């Protein structure tokens, strides 16, 4: 809002729209999930209409569709030919009893035999096949019955991760809504305390290297420093969250002894990882473990479910990953989980914290998960969810990088200071490693922004390629970092604006280097030429007089001269009312932030 004369009406979010519309990929159609005047639950959205009214506000229909289905934000995405049964069975194997899909082929981020898919914020499993994302329960129906369902798919037991065919039925949207679970009161997933679980696993031919108590200390002990680790798992999350999250891990009282060899479970295509997890949970249940004491979400899904196996990762199936599992114990559900190695001589944080980022907070990978367009480095060494979980030898790091500032913001750990209304020549004092950042938002497109932070060694940045000012370009409607083309339609979700302009992360040349930071001795100005929005419009953001990397980096906002600053105000009352106001700032006042 600019004083009281102009108003910006907040654009409706994807999360809000997901509660109003159901998008059926294979039909490329949108259905109402709520009744309104003249419309019943299950009616199809009129995509030809110019405007659609929701809760008294009018939106352009194409804009709403772009938010619901952001793979093409400029308009309606047309799926010319949804995946067929024959195409599906070539790439995926479906177990109708467990409801699990297994990959039949190797891909960049997964191996043949890995469990396919990940859990959405809604609790449902989705799988990306051939460049299109599908709900796993609809793929299960296609796989088993060799045809797409006619209507909605209802989970009979109300567990959205249980995609066994006996748990699925083809019903109308009205019938599906009648089988909705009432919201369950649960702890906040991102702040406060999380009671998590780790199940320890050894094999018929591989015994434990570390005692149960040693593992407990590795996960929970404050000030843990064995094996040169910078704290425990608990300490890592406390540090990067500004002590806003307290992850306490319940370590199983003993190791589960799997009845078969490690090589049996580390195999292609057989789903033996799921078999291992299933048997370990059955064993723990028989031991009398009370699953109900664990933190759950609104769907009663356990938030923190981990499996740590002895030794190092295998080459085929048993390696660090996060996926999903659908069982119910003591009234709560297993859902998202992570499984990873404990190592043989040392335990380190990096790989486990990375997988827990998926499991606990739903963060996607920020490395390039798809090599189909040449491959790249994503966020490289700068982010836990990319290469920042490994040390400089490629091994799991004992001191992994923090998550990127956008993910920290989503989790409620980063108090971002908005810059859009700052006068020209404002001095920003950016505290290194503080966890808080400055943000410059796109007023015409929700979810696009630039975030500025200062990083300095050592803290949790020991393996960082340098230090100084880091600038991030965020597009929240993009799903991941699979597309490095750096165009309006194909770009990263989370990008590092590299000071040297070489785009070496996008080309895969390296995982980041010292020239990617803005600082004295390198690039000292973030010019408007570097801060365009993804649609090619100038953002007007510029930072100058960037000093040495230090505990507090003072920089100047705006140019040295009087500048025409374009401020756009968009009213979403049907159509777009854009006001372009040129304000000439001749201010010499410096604000100390």
N, C-alpha and C positions, 0 to 999 in steps of 0.2 A: 504494500500500500504506500502511495506517495502522499504524505500528509493526510488530509481528509478529502481531497478533491477527486482522487482516482482510486478505484478499488479493483483488486485482482481476485476473482472468484476461483477458489482452488478446484483444479480439475479432479474429477472422480478417479480413484485409483483402480489398479487391476484387481487388488484384493476385494474391493467393494463390488466391482462388476462381477467377479466370480460368484458372488452370492446372489446375483440377480439373473445372470445368463449362464446357460450351459452351452459350450462350444463342442460340437461333434465333428471331429477332424475329417473322418472319412466321407461325411456328407457336406462338409464345409457350410454348416448351418448353425444358427444360434437360436436357442430356445429360452423363453421366459421361465424363471424359477419362482417368480412371485406374481400374484394377481394384481391387476390394476384396471382402471376403467376401460371396459371393452376388450380386455385381454385376460385370458385364463392361463393358469399354470400349464406349461407344455406347448403353448402357442409359439409359432416360429416368428422370430424377429424379421420385420420387413426391412431388408437391407437396401431396398430401392428407395426407401423414404429418405428425404434429405435430413430430417431432424427426428430425434427420439426424446421423449420426455421421461425423466426419472425423478421421482420425489419432488415434483414441482419445478424442475430445471430442464431446459431444453439443451440438447447437445447435438452436434452434427453426428449423424449415424456412422459415417466413415471414421471419425475420430474415436468413437466408442469401440468400434471393431478393431482399430489399431491398437487400443489399450488391451482389450481382451486377448487378442492374438498378435503379439508384437513382432512376429517374424517378418512382417512387412508393415512398418509403422505408418507408411504413407497412404495406406488404403486397405481395401479388402484383400485378404490373402486367398487365392484360389488354389485349391489342391486339385490339380487336373485329374490325377488318377491316384486314389488312395491305395495303399499296399494291398496286394491280393493274398489269398491263402497260399498259393504256390510260392510267392516271393517271401512270405513270412517264414515258412518252414525251411527255407534255404539258409536263413541267418539265425533263427532262434529255435530252441527246443523248449517245449512247454510241458511241465509235469502237472497233470490235471489234479493230482492228489495234494501236492504241496502248494500249487499255485505259482510256482517259481518259473521264471524264464531264464534260460542259459544261452550264452552266446555260442554259436557254432563256428565262429571265425575270429581271428585276431583283428583287433582295431588298435589305434594308437594308445588309448588310455586303458584298454582292457585286453585280457587274453581269452583265447578260446577256452570255454568251460567256466568263465566268470558268470556270476549272477547279473542279469541285465536290469537296468532301471534304477531310479532313485525316488525317494518320497517327496512329494510336493508339500507345501505348507498346509494344504487342505487335508493331508494325511493319505492321499491316494498315490499309487505308484505310477510313474510315467516312464516310457521308454522311447528313445529317439532312434528311429530307423529310417534310413534313406533320406535324411535331412528333414524329416517330419516327426514331431513329438506326438505320441499316442498314449492314452490311458491304458495301463496294462490289463485292466479287467475287460476292456473292449477287445484287445488283442487276444485275450484268453478265449473269449467267445468265438472269435473268428477262427482261431487255431483248432478248437475242439469241434465246432459245428460246421466249419468250412464256409461260413457266411457271417456278414456283419449283423449285429443285433438290430431288431426293428425299432427299439425304443431305448430307454435308459437301462443301465445295468445296476441292479440293487445288490448290496452285500447283505445277505440274510442275517449274519451274526453281528452286523454293524461295525465290523472291523475292516476298515478300508484297505488294509494291506493283505487280507486273506483272500487271495484270488483263486483258490481251489474251485474247480468247476461246480462242485456240489454246493458252494456258498454263493453262487451267482444266479440271478434270475433276470429275465428280460421283462421289464415292466414299464408302465407309463410314468411320466415325471411325477404325477399326483400320487401314484402308488409308492413311488420311491420316497417322496417326502414324508409319507405316513410312517416310514420305517427309520426315521432319523432319531439318533440318540440325543437326549437332552444334554446340554452342555454340562461338563463335569468341572467342578471347581478345582483348579490346579495351581501350582506355583508358577510365577513368571519364569519363562524359559531362559531369559537373558540377564536378569538381575536377581540377586538373592542367592539362595542355596539350591544346588542340584544334588540330590542323592543318586549317585550312579552305581553301576555294577560292572565288575570285571570278573569273568570266568577264566581261570587259568587252565591251560590244556597241555598235556604231554602225550606222547604216543607210545605204541607198543615197542618201538625201536628207538625212542628218543626220550630220555628222562630230563627232569628239570635241572637247569643250571643255577637257578636262584631260588632261595627259600621263599615261602609264602610271605613271611614278614619283611624280607628284603623288597619284594614287589610292593607291599603295602606302603613302605617308606618312600619308594620311588614315586608312587601316585599321590601320597597324602602328606608327607612330612614337610613342615615349614622349615625352610633353610636347607633343604637337602642339597648336598654338593658332591656326592659320590660320582665317580667316573667323569669328573669335570662338568657335570650337568649344572646349569644355572637354575637351581631349585628343582622342586618336584613338579608333577603335572598340575597339582593344585596351585603351586606358586606361579607357574607360567600364566594360567588364566587369571589369577588375581592381579598380576602385574599388568598385563595388556588390557585389562578391563578397568583399570584404576580402582581395584578392589571392589568392583561392583558385582562380581560373580564369585561364588564360593562353591567349587566343585569338590565334593567329598565322594570318594570311591569306596564302595563296599567290595573288598577283594574276597573271592570265594575262600572258604576255610581250608581248602586243600586243592591240589591239582586234580582235574578230571583226567583219568587215564583212558585215552581213546583205544578201542580194542584192536585197531589195525595200524599199519606202519604209516609213517609220514608220507611216503611216496604214493600210498593208496589215495590219500586225501588230496595230494598235489597232482591232480591228473586233469586231462582235457575232457570237457564235454559231459562228464558224468554227474555233475552237481554234487560232488562229494564234499565240498565245503559246506553246503547246506546240511548234508547228512551229519557232518561233524558238529555243527552248531546245534542241530536238533537233539542229538544224543547228549551233548553237554548240558543243555537246558533240562532235559528229562532227568539226568543224574542229579543236577542241583535241586530240582523240585523234590526228588525223593530224599534228599538230605535235609529237607524241612526248611529250605530258605523261603523267607516271606517276601515275595515279589511286590506286595502291596505297599511296602515302605519306600519304594523307589519313586522318584519324581516323575510325574506323567503330564501329558498335555491335555487339552480339552477333550480329546477322543480316547483318553485313558491309555495312550501309547507311551511306553517307557522312553524317557528322554535320553538316558545314558546307558547303553548296553554295549559292552566291549568284550572281546575275546582275545586273549593274549596267549599265543602258542610258543612253546620253547624252541630255541634255535633261531636260524635265519629264514628268510622267506624262500619259498620254492620258485620254480621257473614256470609253472603252469597254472595252478589253481590257488595254492596257498601263498598269498602275498598280500600286503597291506591294501585294504580297500574298505569302503563303506557301502552298504547295500541295505536290504530290508528283509524282514522275516515276520511271518504272521502266525503267532500262537497266543494263547491266553493262559495266564497263570495267576491265581489269587485275585481274579477280577480285573487284571490289567493286561495290556497287550504288548508283546514284543513287536517292534516295528523297525525303525532305523537302527542299524548297529554298525560297529566297526570291528574289524579283525586285523591284527598285525603281529609282528614278531616281537619277542622279548630280547633276542640276541643270544650270544653264547658267552661272551666274556664281559660285556658292558651293556647297560640299558641306557638309551638316549631318548630325549623328548620328541625330536622332530617329526618322525613318521606318525607317532601316536597322536600328537597335537593336531597335525594336519587332518587325519581321519576323524578326530573328534570335532573339528571344525564343520565337517559335513554332518556328522551325527547329531551334535548338540545344537547347532545353530542354523543348519540348512544351507551353509555357504557352498557355492559351486567351486570347482577348480578354476584358478585363474591362469593356469598354463594352457597351452593349446591342446584341447582334447581330441582334435580331429586333424589328421595329417593329410586329408584329401586335397587340400588346396596348397600344399607345400610345407606346412608345419611352421611353427614359430616358437618363441619363448614366453609369450604371454607377459606376465608381470615379473618374470625372472626371479632374481634373488631378493626382490624388494617385498615379497609377500609370503606369509606362511602358506597360503593356498596355491602357490606356484613353487618356484625353486627355493624359497626361503626356509623350507623345513630341512634342507640338507646342508652339510658343511661344504667346504671348498673341495673336498675329495669326492663328493657325491653320496657320502654315508649319512645316515640320520644324525641331525645336529643335536648336541647337548644344550644349545642355546639358540633355538630357532627364532626367526624374525617375527615381529608382531603381525597380526592380520592387517590388511590394507585399511586405510581410514574410513572408507565407505562401509565396509563390513562392520567395523567397530561402531560406526554411527547407527547402523541398523540394529545392532545389539544393545544400544543404549549406553555405550561406553565412551563416546566421543561427542563432547559438547561443541558443536561446530558454530563458529561466529560468522554470521552473514556479512558479506562485503558489499553487496550490490548498491547500498545507499551511502557508502562512505564518500565523503568529499574528496576531491582530487588532492593529492599530496598528504593524505593521511599516513602516518607512520604506524606500521604494524610491528608489534614485538612478539615474535613467534618463539615460544619456549620449546627447545629441542626435547624430543621423547616424552612430551607431557601427556600425550594421548588426545589432546584437543587440537583442533585445526581451524582454519579459515575456509569458508565456502562461498563460491560465486555461482548462483543458480541461473539457469535459462528461464526467463519469465514467460516464455511462450511454449515451453515444452517441459512438462513435469518429468522429473527424474534425471534430467541432464544437468551436469554441474562440473565445476572445477574445484578441487580441494587442494589446499596448500598446507604442508607441514614441514617441520625441520627434524632431521634425523642426525644423530651424532653418536659416534662410538664412545665407549663400548656398549653399556646398557645391554639391550638384546640385539645389538647390531654388529656384533663382532665379525661375522662373516659377510657383512655388507661390502659392496665394492668401493665404497667411499662414504662421504657424509656431506651435508649441506641441505639446501632447500629442495624438497621433492614436490612435484606438481602432478596431480592425478586428474584425468578426464574420465568422468563417470557417465554411463548411460544405463539407467536402471532397467529399462524395458528390454534390453538385450539379455539373453539367457546366460551366456558364458563368453569365454575368450577363444572360440573356435575360428573366428574369422578375423584375419589380420590385414585385410586389404586396405583399411584406413579410408573407406569411402562412406558416404551417407548411409547406405543400406548394409554394408558389411564392415563391421569394426568390433573391437573388443567391448565387453561390458565394463571392464576396469582397465584403463590405459595409463601407463607412465609417460608423461610428456618429457621426453628426453632432451636435455638442454643442448646437446650437440647436434640435434636434428638429423641424426643418422638413421633412426628407426631400426636399430640393430636388434631390438626385442622382437619387432614385427618380422624381420627377415630371418630370425633365428641365429644371427651371427654370434651372439653371446647372451648371457643371462643378466646383463647390466654391467656398467663400468663406471669409473669415477667421473667421467665426462657427462653422465646423465643428470648430475646434480647442478643446480644453480648456486653459484657462490663466487666470491672474489678469487681471482686467479683463473677463472673459467668464464662461463656465461653469467653476466650480472644483471641482465634484463630479461624479463618475460614480456615480450612485445605482443601487440594485438595480432601480429602475423602468426603467432603460435597458439592463439586462443580462440580460433573460430569454433562455432557450434558445428555439429555434424552435418547440418543442412547447408553449410557454407556461409551462413550469416556471421558477421562480426559480433563477437560478444562484448567488445569494449574493455575487456579485462587486460590490465597491464601492471606489472610490478617492476620497479627499478631500484637502483642503489642497493643491490643485494650484497651483503658483506660476507666476511669469513664464516665458515661453519663454527658455531659457538653454542654455549648453553642457551643464550637468547640471541636470535637473529633479528635485527631491526631492518626492515625494508620499507620502501615508499610505494604507496598505492597510487596509480595513475601516472600521467606523463608530466614532464617538467613544465609544460606550457599549458595555457588555458585550452581546454579540450571540449569539443562537442560530445556530450555523453548521451547516447540514444537510450531512452527508457521506454519499454513497451509495456502496455497494460492490456491484457486480453480478458474480455468478459465472455464467458461460455454460456450465453443465454440464447443459444441457437445462432449459428454462424459465428463469426469472429469480429468483434469490435476492437480494432487496434488503434491505439493512440500513440503517435510518435512525438515525443516532446523533447526538444533540444534545450538542454540546460547548460548555460555557460558558467562554470565555476571559476571564480577568481579568488580563491581562498588561500590564505597563508597559515590558517590555524592547523596545527598538528595535534592529532588526538593520540594519546598514549593508551594503548589497549592493554 
